[in-house]
């Protein structure tokens, strides 16, 4: 029943084993996870669209090379950024968690814009990869501080483990909304044989998702 379900998603002894901020924290994280799930798929679909996947005139080798290069450049930049900022997380973990959310939202926005500037795919996608790396670094480095502040019975591992289950479930719940986002990725072939994206105003969820992500990450 409900007790079995709770054992999968809530720390043992809940609510006595966690602090009063636990429920608001996980609620906003769930909202961010649901919205971010669809946003992440939109970003990936946009990258595939920009690199030429599905285009009759696309060159598979060139597309693969661009994909590998954007990963490599982004990861090298992430190594440099980690060396510069990694010693600053402990001083203000809340601010850096907000930075992580902003970097992730910005990276998704950059990736989603690539179909409108396929000629600049490599610099845009590389910068987006850097944003993702900074977001991952900042979020992972500050996660322990957040979870530790929510514990009451030395159950940091349990809180962290359940946070993983909650995040996965939020991502799955957000999956149905992904189908609505393909309107931004509709492509048509023009007279030159090039594939261009069609814009649509029917889906306003990416900005809404970004807002929820920021609220969810900054309100614990």
PEMO-V707541 format. One record per residue. N is the residue number from 1. D_FIRST is the distance of its C-alpha to the first C-alpha in whole Angstrom. Layout:
n=[N | N]
d_first=[D_FIRST | D_FIRST]
This chain:
n=[1 | 2 | 3 | 4 | 5 | 6 | 7 | 8 | 9 | 10 | 11 | 12 | 13 | 14 | 15 | 16 | 17 | 18 | 19 | 20 | 21 | 22 | 23 | 24 | 25 | 26 | 27 | 28 | 29 | 30 | 31 | 32 | 33 | 34 | 35 | 36 | 37 | 38 | 39 | 40 | 41 | 42 | 43 | 44 | 45 | 46 | 47 | 48 | 49 | 50 | 51 | 52 | 53 | 54 | 55 | 56 | 57 | 58 | 59 | 60 | 61 | 62 | 63 | 64 | 65 | 66 | 67 | 68 | 69 | 70 | 71 | 72 | 73 | 74 | 75 | 76 | 77 | 78 | 79 | 80 | 81 | 82 | 83 | 84 | 85 | 86 | 87 | 88 | 89 | 90 | 91 | 92 | 93 | 94 | 95 | 96 | 97 | 98 | 99 | 100 | 101 | 102 | 103 | 104 | 105 | 106 | 107 | 108 | 109 | 110 | 111 | 112 | 113 | 114 | 115 | 116 | 117 | 118 | 119 | 120 | 121 | 122 | 123 | 124 | 125 | 126 | 127 | 128 | 129 | 130 | 131 | 132 | 133 | 134 | 135 | 136 | 137 | 138 | 139 | 140 | 141 | 142 | 143 | 144 | 145 | 146 | 147 | 148 | 149 | 150 | 151 | 152 | 153 | 154 | 155 | 156 | 157 | 158 | 159 | 160 | 161 | 162 | 163 | 164 | 165 | 166 | 167 | 168 | 169 | 170 | 171 | 172 | 173 | 174 | 175 | 176 | 177 | 178 | 179 | 180 | 181 | 182 | 183 | 184 | 185 | 186 | 187 | 188 | 189 | 190 | 191 | 192 | 193 | 194 | 195 | 196 | 197 | 198 | 199 | 200 | 201 | 202 | 203 | 204 | 205 | 206 | 207 | 208 | 209 | 210 | 211 | 212 | 213 | 214 | 215 | 216 | 217 | 218 | 219 | 220]
d_first=[0 | 4 | 5 | 5 | 6 | 9 | 10 | 12 | 13 | 14 | 16 | 16 | 16 | 16 | 18 | 20 | 21 | 22 | 25 | 25 | 26 | 23 | 21 | 24 | 25 | 21 | 21 | 25 | 25 | 22 | 24 | 27 | 25 | 24 | 28 | 29 | 28 | 30 | 33 | 33 | 33 | 36 | 38 | 38 | 39 | 42 | 43 | 43 | 45 | 47 | 48 | 49 | 46 | 47 | 50 | 53 | 55 | 53 | 54 | 51 | 53 | 54 | 50 | 49 | 51 | 50 | 47 | 47 | 50 | 48 | 45 | 48 | 49 | 46 | 45 | 49 | 49 | 45 | 47 | 50 | 47 | 45 | 48 | 49 | 46 | 44 | 45 | 45 | 41 | 41 | 43 | 41 | 37 | 36 | 39 | 39 | 35 | 37 | 39 | 37 | 35 | 39 | 40 | 37 | 37 | 41 | 41 | 38 | 41 | 44 | 42 | 42 | 45 | 47 | 47 | 50 | 52 | 51 | 55 | 53 | 50 | 51 | 51 | 49 | 46 | 47 | 47 | 43 | 43 | 44 | 42 | 39 | 40 | 41 | 37 | 36 | 38 | 37 | 34 | 33 | 36 | 34 | 31 | 31 | 33 | 30 | 27 | 29 | 30 | 26 | 25 | 26 | 25 | 27 | 24 | 26 | 24 | 21 | 21 | 23 | 21 | 18 | 21 | 21 | 18 | 18 | 22 | 21 | 18 | 20 | 23 | 21 | 20 | 24 | 25 | 26 | 28 | 30 | 32 | 34 | 35 | 38 | 40 | 41 | 42 | 44 | 47 | 51 | 54 | 57 | 61 | 61 | 58 | 56 | 52 | 51 | 48 | 48 | 46 | 44 | 43 | 40 | 38 | 38 | 34 | 36 | 37 | 34 | 32 | 35 | 34 | 31 | 31 | 34 | 32 | 29 | 31 | 33 | 31 | 29]
